[in-house]
Amino acid sequence: MHEYSIVSALLEQVERHAKQHGAIAVRQLKVQIGELAGVEPILLQTAWEMFREHSLCAGAPLQIESVAAVWLCPRCGAEIAPGVALRCLECQVPARLSAGGEIVLSSIELEVA
């Protein structure tokens, strides 16, 4: 499960930020997961519960926000409707993924002394 490696990297990043700000604990964090990121939110949550013990994040819940896939024409910027060919009907240019492939740490709530 690559969710374990994602959580491991997430913990490292969060603890680095916490230490930079003199935090004594992390109270909450939020991540955005794109629907095409190849991440199972339930497995990510389970991995988080296991890995956060004995860290600054021990009491911190993980909030996961799902991000829908959005495909755009790179030439004219038109949004490509879900379920159709990934090509702009006007420009005949292949679409590019604009959102929905990301894994982003969007916020951290810290407790400082």
C-alpha angles and dihedrals in degrees: 000000000000089000086082092058090046091053091046091054091044091053092050092051094046094047091048090054092044093053092046089057097042094247121171093197143003111236102186143345136196129208131187115220120191117223089237096046092099093238125131106217093208092053090046090052091049092049089049092053090053100042101042094068114107092018137096085265096059094118098031120113118216115229114201120202116194117222118206120228114258121189121196136185107249091212105047101012095236115156114241113227118240115261098026130100112291093245130100110254091212103041099026088223121140112258124245126220107250100174137001101062098080137107105196133173097220102177144002125197111206134191111218128189 
